[in-house]
Amino acid sequence: MNSRVVLERFPAGGSRGSWPAEEFARARRTEGQQAEVVMDLASDAFLVIVRRPAATAVTDLADLAEIAVAA
């Protein structure tokens, strides 16, 4: 499962022709972040988010041994 980090919120009722959430997300993508815009219907706002992958399980015993040695 992915977790999401909200970078910024923008009200949905912006002025016509203005896309501040998209502009903010584009600027973050230029910086190397994988930002995207989603709509939060409950708050009537656009959210700029970054998805973070959940921690993955160790599936290889060699990886587990390396973790044990590092600790």
JORA-V266560 format. One record per residue. N is the residue number from 1. RES is the residue in one small letter. PHI is phi in radians with two decimals (NA if undefined). OMEGA is omega as a letter, one per 20 degrees, with the letter a starting at -180 (999 if undefined). Layout:
[[N,RES,PHI,OMEGA] [N,RES,PHI,OMEGA]]
//
This chain:
[[1,m,NA,r] [2,n,-1.71,r] [3,s,-1.77,a] [4,r,-2.16,r] [5,v,-1.98,r] [6,v,-1.50,r] [7,l,-1.49,a] [8,e,-2.83,r] [9,r,-2.08,r] [10,f,-2.33,r] [11,p,-1.10,a] [12,a,-1.26,a] [13,g,-1.56,r] [14,g,-1.21,a] [15,s,-1.18,a] [16,r,-1.06,r] [17,g,1.46,r] [18,s,-1.82,a] [19,w,-2.22,a] [20,p,-1.09,r] [21,a,-1.16,r] [22,e,-1.14,r] [23,e,-1.15,r] [24,f,-1.12,r] [25,a,-1.11,r] [26,r,-1.08,r] [27,a,-1.12,r] [28,r,-1.18,r] [29,r,-1.14,r] [30,t,-1.09,r] [31,e,-1.41,r] [32,g,1.81,r] [33,q,-1.48,r] [34,q,-1.64,a] [35,a,-1.39,r] [36,e,-2.50,a] [37,v,-1.85,r] [38,v,-2.26,r] [39,m,-1.74,r] [40,d,-1.75,a] [41,l,-1.14,a] [42,a,-1.08,a] [43,s,-1.82,a] [44,d,0.93,a] [45,a,-2.46,r] [46,f,-1.64,r] [47,l,-1.97,r] [48,v,-1.71,a] [49,i,-2.16,r] [50,v,-2.21,r] [51,r,-1.49,r] [52,r,-2.03,r] [53,p,-1.17,r] [54,a,-1.22,r] [55,a,-1.06,a] [56,t,-1.70,r] [57,a,-1.34,r] [58,v,-1.37,a] [59,t,-1.96,a] [60,d,-2.08,a] [61,l,-1.09,r] [62,a,-1.12,r] [63,d,-1.10,r] [64,l,-1.11,r] [65,a,-1.12,r] [66,e,-1.12,r] [67,i,-1.14,a] [68,a,-1.13,a] [69,v,-1.19,a] [70,a,-1.20,a] [71,a,-1.42,999]]
//
